[in-house]
């Protein structure tokens, strides 16, 4: 059975910030869907997130024309060509951001999270660095597919914090892994086999922070026939719940094409 992918994306500055450091891109020719949440302030977070999106776009365009193009990173033999391609593109984006930050004093310390969905013939690769997330909605349930690279998540894993301790954690926004922090980066990936009707969500923490998973599920299922409305309503809900950060979401639905 073949699939076609319906997709919608939206970003918003939120209620507390003066400018938007998030970036997203839907690159249907490459089967790439990208959300990046920049950090660094003074507009350099915006620069980092845009650099990440652009670097990935350029790398995928170049390797589509020339699959044998020399990569600066060794192929991981345990992974297939497309997964290696995705990881390499993100590592190149990381290096570009890091080198720019080292070279230009005004951009020192800039970085960005990234979450990417890459649709290939046999399924989907999800890759991420940082606390931007991917979820899957299937059969009326929502499941988080990524694990935050954050100090809070490290504490949760080590110490089994209570709900109250999580709510009052003082360093909620400290990221332990992001693009631009060092000259190398570890990229987490997973493979997914989509089914007809699945909706995949990519979002910055401006959505996953103020909007809890059950709320997200309810908004998506009640706007099932209109992904654009679902994306707009997710952002609206984040802003209604305080809108503490820039908020970005991409929704992609797998639809059977009947073949």
N, C-alpha and C positions, 0 to 999 in steps of 0.2 A: 504494500500500500504506500502511495506517495503522499507527501504533505505539502501544503503551502503554509507560509507563515504570515499571519497578520500582526502588525506591530504599531505601537503608539508610544511616544515619549514626550515628556514635558519637564521643565525645570522652572523654579521660582525662587526669588531671593529670600522668602520667608518673612517673618514679622520683626526680627531683631537686628538683622544685618543690613549694612548699607550697600553692599555689592555682592554679586553672585560669584563664588569661587568654584562652583560645580560646573562640569561640562559633560555633555553626552553626545553620542553619535550613533546613528543607525546607518550602517554601510552594507546595504543589502547585496551589492555585487559580490562582496567577500563573505557574506553570511555572518558579519560581525556586529555585535551590539555592545556598546561600551558606556559605562558611567564612571566618572572620575571626580573625586571630591578633594579640591586643593586646599593646602594649608600654608601658612607663612605670613598672612596679612599683607597690608600695603600693596594689594593687587598681585603679589607674587604667587599666591596660591592659585589664582586665576590663570596665571602664566603656566604654572606647573601642570594643572589639569588639562589645559589646552595642548601643551606639549606632549603629554601622554597620549591623548586621543590622536593627535596629528602623526606622531611617530608610528603608532600602530597602523594607522591608515596607510601611510607611506610604505611601511615594511610589507604589508600584505599586498599592496599594488605591485611592488617590485618583485616579490616572490611569485606572484601570479604570472608575471611575464617571464620570469626566469627561476624555475624551482630549484635549479642547481646553484643559484647565487651563493657565494661564499659567506657563511655566517661567522661572526666573531665568537660564537659559543659552540662548544662541541655538541653534537647530537647525543641525546640520552638514548642508548640502545634499547632500554626497557620501554620506551614510549614510541608511538607511531609518528609518522612524518608530520601530520597536522597538529598534534599536540606539541611536538617540538617547535613547530613554526609559531604557535601561539605563545609559548613560554619565551622563546627568543625575542619575539616582538615586544613583549612586556619588559624583558631585561634591557633591550636597547633603549626603550623609553626611559627606564630608570637611569641608565648611564647618561643619556642626553640631559636629563633634569639635573643630575648630580654635578656634571661637568659645568653646566651653565651657572649653577649656584656657587660653585667654587670660583668661577671666573669673574662673576659680577657681584660686587659687595652688596648691592641693593637687593639681591635675590638670595643671599645667604640664608640657609635654613628652610628654603621652600621645599615642598614635597606634595605628594598627592596619593590618595588611595586609588585603587582601580578595581572594577569588577567587569568581567567580559564574558559574554556568551558567544560561542563560535559554533555555528551550525555547519555540519559536514554531512556527507552522504549517509553515514552509518548512525548518526545521532548528534549529540551536542557535547562540546567541552565547555565547562565553566571554570574560569580562572580568576583568582583575586589576590590582592595584597592590601591589607588594611581592614577597615571595618565597614566598607561599602558591601552590601549583601546581595545574594541571590536567593530567591524563594521559588518553589514550585507549587502551583495550585492544581490538584488532581482529585477527582471524585469527591468534591466538597471538603477537602482537607488542604491545609497549607503546611508546607515543610520548608524550614530554612536549610539551604544547601551549602552555605559557606560558614566558616567559623571565624569570628572577629579576631584580628590580630591586635588586641587591645590589652591594656593593663588590667582592666576590669575582668575580661574573660580569663586571663592568666590566673587571677585571684580566685575566680569561681572554680576553675579546674583544680587548683591547689588546695583551696580551703573550704570548698562547699559552703559558700556564703548563704545566709538566709535572705529571703525576699527583702526584708527591711535593710539589711546590710548592703545589698545591691543598690537599693533606692538611695541610700545615703553615702554611697562610695564617693570619696572626695576627688578622685582623678578619673572621672568617667570618660573624659575625652582624650586620654593619653593613648596614643597609638604606638605599638611596639614594632610595627613593620609597615613601611610605606615606600613608595618610589621617591628617590632623591635623597634618602637618609645616608646611604653608603654607595660605593661604586658598584656593588653587587647586591642582588636581592633574591630571596627565595620566593618562588611563585607556587601557590597551591592550586591544584587542578582536580577536577573530577569529571567523569564521563556520565552522561545521562542518555537513556533511550526514551525519547518522547512518545507519548500516545496522543491520539486524536482528542482534542479538547483541553489538553494541558495548557496552562498559562504560566509562563516563566516571568519573574519579576527581577529586575536589577534596580537597586536604589542606593542613594547615599543615606548616611545615618540621620539626615534631616527628616527622612520619612520613618525609618525603623525605630528611631528614638521616641518621637511623640505618638506614633500610631502603633498600637499593639497588634500582634499577629491576627487575633480573632476579628478585630476591626478591619484589617486589611482584607481578610478573606471575605467578610460581609460586603465590603464595597465592590470587590471584583465580581463576586457572584451576582450581586444585584444589578451590575452593569455588564452582564455577560455578553450581550450582543454588541456592545459599543466600547471597544478598548480605549478610544480617545476620551470618552466620558469617564471611564474607570480611572485613567491616569490623572485626569483633571480633579476628580473627586478625592483621590488619595492625597493629592497636594493640598486641596481645600481642607481636608480633615487635619492634616499636619499643622496647617496654619490656625485652624480653629482650636487645636490643642496646644497653642502657644507659639508655634512656628519659630523655635529657638535658633534654627540654622537654615541655611540654604537647603532646598529640598528638590530632589530629582528622581524620576522614575521612568523606566522603560518597561512596557508590558509586551510580551510576544506570545501569541497563541498559535498552536499547531492545529491545522484544520486538514482533515482528510480530503484529498482531491479526487477520491473515488476511483483511482487507478489501482 
